[in-house]
Amino acid sequence: MAGYHFIFNLNDHTYESREQGLSDPEGYLLSVHRYTPKFTALALSLNNSYDEIVMADNGYYARIRDLTKSYTKESAALLKRVSAFEKKLGRKARYKELPAELMRDYTALAKRIRSSVYEIEKTHEFSFEDILREQSLIKPDRIVCPEDILLATLVGLNIEPEYLDLPRSFYRYRNERSGRFFQKAQTTYPGTYPGEKQILAVASAVDYNSAYDAGRELAKAGAQYLAMGTGAYMVDNHFTDHYRINRKTTILERSVPRRYLRTVLTAKGLVDGYYAQAGTYPALIHFLGLGTPIMMVMVAWIGRHAGEITFDATSPIKDAVEGTLYVTEPSYLKFKTDKLASYYMQNPEQRWACGCTYCKTYGKMHVMDYDRAAQWFAKHPDRGADLEREDLRAGELAEALPLFSMPRGGQQARDINDWRMGHNHMMLMHIMDDLRSTDNDETLKALITEKLETYAKDALPHYAYAIKEAWRLSQAF
């Protein structure tokens, strides 16, 4: 069974959390574009004095973001034409179904983006060697190797394989390059400190087929430690009604959020391809940018035979700022704070009973008055199912349920955001504890199945079906 760990992104919140003694993470990830004296000093102290993982990211997220932004307008125009075609078709466009002219335009755009990737590699202020040198400054245990950013950019621009007149080798070549980058890093990385350095080769994938090829190519290159970026997957809000494995297209009963299928299929493809080539499983797979609880556990199942599965994400922070809290019972769920406020004001006998360090600390600072919330609801009975964010900005309800409030500024706003960020991180650590508490495939599968079935009971139909299908694919072939 794999070991499971959630790695904190090192930033102002997680730094202060440690300083205040509110968190005890298993490791930190620091990207080279976020190096500051404060963060590098902490990373070095962790490496020298504590048994915690220190990861150095390559900082290529900024490159992907900037490249995606530069092509957003062109991509959006093409996607608008796809939507018009699909409206006439009455469903989603599938493999090679787009009009020939639209496919040609998409293919030309993809090739221009590829040229831009090469140009960035040649002209960026930080060369390959510069990136490795920067990473070495914090003496990390694990180094996320420089990578080919083309496929992550295509995903971010919603440029799907079915829109392109390009062969499978177009995608496979990206991971041949990643394999060469890994081999180059093995010989040029400047770290001289004691201990084993683990250089993570970065897989690029958009679907099962490209992920399978990525696994094979990285195994051929001799990589034992892998990383896969999933951040672009998880911010994709588009839907699909099919997926493709090898040359077979499978049609789904209904459209589902594409991010669920893509995350599972790429994880499955990576593991399957690596095993097909190496005859064994990777020593480590790190999923960059994956912090959605319900997806993490399915990926954990897929990678259960690897030596270790790790995750990092900024989503616990972004969700917190937007007013979203994670819970682990009865399932791994996310709740908007307005929904929580609505529930507790209508059920004042219930209590927010989380025992994490953040809830214990901030719950004493901002005491919840459930009876007062119920009194507010009695005055506004029409607001039970239609609570507005303004109700939680200020006033009686916000004062009664301060942890669910949305203050505009000041110390309370800082406290509430800090609490939510910390609580969300604690919940992800709790999920890792749950996964590690299982000792074989049977108990791990039982845990995940129970959580997914509970999740699906109250989910909207398309989400429930998406989770059911993603879990089936996680266990398939």
C-alpha positions, 0 to 999 in steps of 0.5 A, a space after each residue: 500500500 502506498 503512503 499518502 501525504 498532503 504537502 502544504 504550499 509554503 506561503 504567508 498563511 502556512 508560514 504563520 500557521 506553523 509559527 503559531 503552532 496551529 499546524 504540523 504538516 508533513 512537508 512543504 512545497 516552495 516554487 522558485 518564483 516565490 522564494 523570499 528570505 523568510 520562506 527559504 530560511 524556513 525551508 532550510 531549517 526544515 531540511 536541517 532540523 526536522 523530519 519533514 519533506 521539502 519540495 522545490 517546484 519549478 515555477 513553470 505555473 507562471 509560464 503556463 499562466 502567461 502563455 495561456 493568457 496570450 492565446 485566450 482570445 483566439 481560443 475563445 473565438 474557436 470555442 464559440 464556433 465549437 459551441 455553435 456546431 454542437 448546438 446544431 448537432 444536439 450533443 458534444 462533438 466527438 473525435 474528428 467530428 468538427 468541420 474540416 475548416 474548424 479543425 484546421 484552425 484549431 490545429 494551426 493554433 496548437 502548432 503556434 502555441 507549440 512554437 511559443 513554448 520553444 521560444 519561451 524555453 530559449 528566451 526566458 530569463 531563467 534557463 533550465 540550469 538556472 531553474 535547477 540552481 534556484 531549486 537547490 538553494 533550499 536543499 530540497 528532498 524532492 525537486 520538480 524537474 523542468 517540464 514541457 508546458 504545451 499540453 498544460 497550456 492546451 488544457 487551459 485553453 480548452 483545446 481538446 484532442 477531438 478538436 485537432 487533426 493531430 496524431 497521438 505522437 504529437 502528444 507522446 513527443 511532449 513526454 519524450 522531451 520530459 524524459 530527456 529533461 529528467 535525464 539532463 537534470 540528473 546529471 546537471 542538478 547542482 545540489 551537493 548536500 548529503 542524502 538522496 535527492 529525488 528528481 520528479 519527472 513531470 508527466 503531461 497529459 490531456 486524456 488516458 492515451 496521452 497519460 499512458 504514453 507519458 507513463 511509458 516514456 518516463 519509465 523508459 527514461 529511468 524516472 522512479 519519481 513522477 509528478 503530474 500537473 492537475 491544476 488546469 484540469 480542476 478549473 475546467 468547468 466544461 462538460 463532456 459526454 464521452 471519453 476515448 481509450 486507445 481507438 475506442 470512444 465510449 459514450 456516456 449516459 449524460 454530460 458530466 463535468 470534464 474535470 472529474 473524468 480527465 483527472 481519473 483517466 490521466 492518473 489511470 493512464 499514467 500508472 498503467 503506462 508506467 507499469 506496462 513499460 517498467 513491470 513495476 510501479 513508480 516509487 512516488 507520484 505527486 499530483 500538483 494542484 490536486 486538492 479536491 477531496 473527492 478526487 484525491 481519494 479516487 486518485 489514491 486508489 489508482 496509485 495504491 501500488 506506488 510507493 507513495 502518493 502525495 498532493 499539493 494545492 492552493 485550493 484550500 486557500 482559494 476556497 476559504 477566501 470564497 467562503 467554502 469549507 471542507 468536511 470529512 463526515 459523513 463524506 468528503 464534501 465542500 460546503 458554502 458558508 451561506 448554506 451552513 449558516 442556513 442549516 444551523 439557523 434552522 437547526 439550532 440544536 445542532 453544533 459545528 463540532 469540528 475538533 481540529 486545532 483551528 476550530 478549537 482556537 478560533 471557535 473560542 475567539 468567535 463564539 457561535 450563538 445558535 439560538 440568536 441565529 434561530 431568532 433571526 430566522 424566526 424574523 425572516 422565515 422566507 430566507 431559509 432557502 435563499 440566504 444572501 451573502 449580504 446577510 452574512 456581511 454584517 448585522 445580527 446573523 453575522 454576529 450570531 454565526 461569526 465563523 460563517 460570516 463574510 465581513 468585508 474587512 478588518 481584523 474579523 475578516 482576517 481571522 475568519 479567512 485564516 480560520 477557514 484556510 487552516 481548517 481546510 488544510 486540517 481536513 485534507 490532512 485528516 483525509 490522508 490519515 483516513 487513507 493511511 489507516 487502511 492496510 489492504 486493497 479491501 479496506 481502502 476500497 471500502 472506505 472510498 466506496 462508502 464516502 463516494 456513495 454518501 457523496 452521491 446521495 445528496 449531489 446534483 444528478 450530473 455530479 452524482 453520475 460523474 462520481 459514479 462513472 469516475 469511480 468505475 473507471 478508477 477500478 476498470 481494466 
